[in-house]
Amino acid sequence: MEQITPEVVAAHNLTTEEFDRIKSLLGREPGFVELGIFSVMWSEHCSYKSSRIHLKRLPTTGERIVVPPGENAGVVDVGDDWCVAFKIESHNHPSFIEPFQGAATGVGGILRDVFTMGARPIASMNSLRFGSLDHPQHGRRNRSLLAGVVGGIAHYGNAFGVATVGGEVAFDDAYSLNPLVNAFALGILKRNQIFFGKATGVGNPILYVGAKTGRDGIHGATMASAEFDEEALEKRPTVQVGDPFLEKLLLEACLEAMRSGAVAGIQDMGAAGLTSSSCEMASRAGTGVEIDLTLVPQREAGMTAYEMMLSESQERMVIVAHSGREREVIDIFRKWDLDAVVIGRVREGHNMRVLHNGETVADIPVAALTDEAPLYERPMRRPSLKSQVSNLKFEDQRTKDQRPKTKDQDHNASLLKLLASPNLASKQFVYRQYDHMVRTNTAVLPGADAAVVRIKETRRALAMTLDGNGRYCAANPREGAKLIVAEAARNVVCVGARPLAITNCLNFASPERPEVMWSFSEVIDGMAEACRVFNTPVVSGNVSFYNETEGRGILPTPVIGMIGLMEDVRLVVQPGFKQAHDLIALLGITADDLSISEYAAVIDGVSTAEMIANGAVPQIDLQVERAVQNACLAAAEASLLRSAHDCSDGGLAVALAECCFSSLNRPGLGANVSLTGALPVTTTLFSESPSRIIISFAASARADVENIAQRENCSLTMIGEAGGDVLQIKVADVTAVSANVAELESAWRSSLPKKLETEVMAAGRE
C-alpha cells in the first residue's frame, strides 16, 4: 500500500489545504487510488476551479441554442430539424512535449466530443501559435514544432476522414517555448438524435467500448494544469498516442449503437480517462456508479487500479445502455472489431465505487469530485507596464539602431515585405497537407475569410472561422476580446453567412498570478459584451491555464470559433476580384491604428513588448461594426456582390493585394485604387482599423449597394476598379503603390515553404 506523505500529495499537484478538504469530504484519509482520482478531477484542466466564477458571466442562451455549455459539445439549431454540434479545445502542453502525437490526439479528442453528442463530424479547423521561425535562439525548435504539429493534425484528420477546412497560424516570440494548439470540430445531426453524457437509470449497465487501456497519458490532465520547466520534455509518457483508423471504427460503431435505441448515455474518455467520464456522467444524472476494473480491457500486463483510472489512452468511450439491451451494444461493437465489455452498473445513491480484484479501492461521493471541487476567486491586479514587458522573455533582442529605418519608406517594398512575413504570408504550405474535400461537403476551400460546408439534403451551408490576437489582449484585454469576436463575426459575414454562436478556447498563463486573472476577467467581460451585440451566445469552450515556461507566460490569447448560417449555398461570397471593370468599395472607415500592427512589427521592427508598452489597440464601436456587417450581409443575400474580404492584419494595402491573387477557380486580377483622407500615406495603407470590408460588384449594382449601405447607416466609399495585372494604389492623387500582381503573389506564396521545407521533410522521414 502506497504511503500518502506530504511529498506524495504535492506530487499530485494538490495543496495542503486541498488535501485537508478531501479528508473532510470523505470523513477519513483517502486511499492512494482515491488520491489519484481527486488529483485529476480537482486539476485546473478538469475542474475549472479558477475560471468557473468568471465564465458564468458569458451569454449562453438564445432562440437557436439547443444544448448550452456543460455537455461534451454545444448544439445549435440550423433549421428543418438539423442541428450542429461544435467545440474547440486546447492540446498545448502535449504538443510542446511531443508535437506530432500531441496535435494528433488533440484532433482525436475534439472529434470524439462532437460524435459523443450523436453528430457525424464533417469539418475540423485548428488555431496554431508558435514562436518566431527566425528567432536566433529558438527558431529551429519553433520550425520543428510547427512541422510536427501540422504533420500530426494531417495524419489524424486525413486518416479519420474529416475535412480540415480552415483555421489560423500565427507567430510571436511570446510562444517560443509554449506553442498553442487549439483544435475545433463540427458535426451535424437531427434534433431528435442528440445524446447526453448521463448515467441515467439505476441498474443500467455501464459499458467500456473502444481501444484497450494502456499506461499512456497517465496524469495528462495534471500535466496540463502545470507550467513547464527544464524537465518538461521528460514528460513524454503523459502524452497519449492516437490511432485515427480505430477512431473511425469507433465513430461508426457509436453512431450505429445510438441509432439502435439501446444507448441511454454516452461519454468520451478524454482528460482523466475513466475517472472523469464515469463521475461526470453520474453527476449530470444525480446517480451513483459502480465499476469493476478487473473487467477493463487492458493492453499491458499488471496494470494497477490507479493506472487504469488515470490512463488517458485514446479512442475509448463509456456507454450506459438500457437494461437488458447490453448484448445489442456489444454485438454492434464486435462487428466493428472493437472491445465492448460491461464493467459496472448505475447504482442508487451518489457515490462512485471502484472495485479491483474483489477489493474496493475507491468509494467517493460524486459531488466531492465535481460540485465540491475547489472554487477559487483568485486575486486580480492590473499588470504594471514593467511586469508586462519583463514577462516577454523571448523577444528579439536587436537594439533600435539595428532595426529597419522607415524614413522615406518605399511602400512597394513595405507591401512586399509584409506579404512575405510569417503572419501574413499564405498558409497554403500548411493546409495543403490537410484533406479538405473528404465527404465533398466543402463549398469554400481554406484560405478564405471563413470556411463553408454544405448541409447535404438542404440548400443551407455553414460558415466557420477561428480568430485570435494575443497582442491586442495583452495591451487591453477587454477591448482586445471585443475586437476578436467582431473579426470572427466579420469573417463569417464576408462569405455571406449570418453569425449564430461561438465556442472559445481561452489560453492564459498561471491563474496564480493576479495579473493573469485580471486579464482573464477582462477578456470574459469584453467577449460577453460583443457576443450580446452580435447575438452570438457561447455554447462550448475550454480554458487552458498554466501556459508558461520557467515563469514566463504567453500573451493572453482567447481564440474565438464562430459559426454562421447561409440559407442558400449558391449565394456564397468569396474574396478575390472576379471580373475586370467591377467596382471596388470600402465598407467602414480607416482610422490611425498603426501602433499594434503588422506594419509596426515587420517594417518598423517594434517588438511585442514595445507595442504593448507604447501602443493602443484599435478602438471599436460595436454598433458601427454591426452596421458594416449588416450592410455586407444584405448585399450578399441580394446577390449583389462579386467578392468581399475582411480588412484587418496588414491594413488596406495587404487586403487589396490579397483580393488580386489567383485562386483555384480564377486567375489573378489587378486593381486601380484611389484613397483619400487626412491620414498620412503609411497610415492610410497599413492601419489595422476594425469594422472594414472590401467589396466588389458589377457597375450595374452600384445604386443598390449604395442604397443598402445608406439603409444600414454604414459608411461606403467607392475606391476603385478591378482590372489589369498591376495593383496601383493612389493616396491623395499620389501613387503610393504600383506593383505587379504576380510579383506580390509570388512573395506571398513562397515565404513559408522556404522557411519550413527542411523541417517538414525531416518530420516526414521520422
Secondary structure, DSSP 8 states (H G I E B T S, - for coil): -----HHHHHHTT--HHHHHHHHHHHTS---HHHHHHHHHHTSHHHH-TTTHHHHTTS----TTEEE-TTSSSEEEEEETTEEEEEEEEE-HHHHHHSHHHHHHHHHHHHHHHHHTTT-EEEEEEEEEEE--TT-TTTHHHHHHHHHHHHHHHHHHHHHHT-EEEEEEEEE-GGGTTS-EEEEEEEEEEEGGG-------STT-EEEEEES-B-STTTTHHHHTTS-B-TTGGGGGGGS----HHHHHHHHHHHHHHHHHT-EEEEEE--TTHHHHHHHHHHHHHT-EEEEEGGGS-BSSTT--HHHHHH---SSEEEEEE-TT-HHHHHHHHHHTT-EEEEEEEEESSSEEEEEETTEEEEEEEHHHHTTTS-----------HHHHHHH-TT-----GGGS---TT--HHHHHHHHHHSTTTS--HHHHTTS---GGG-EEE-TTSSSEEEE-TTSS-EEEEEEEE-HHHHHH-HHHHHHHHHHHHHHHHHHTT-EEEEEEEEEE-S-TTSHHHHHHHHHHHHHHHHHHHHHT--EEEEEEE---EETTEE---EEEEEEEEEES-GGG---SS--STT-EEEEES------SSSHHHHHTS---HHHHHHH-------HHHHHHHHHHHHHHHHTT--SEEEE--TTHHHHHHHHHHS-BTTB----EEEEE-SSS-HHHHHH---SS-EEEEE-GGGHHHHHHHHHHTT--EEEEEEE-SSEEEEEETTEEEEEEEHHHHHHHHHHHHHHHHHHHHHHHHH-
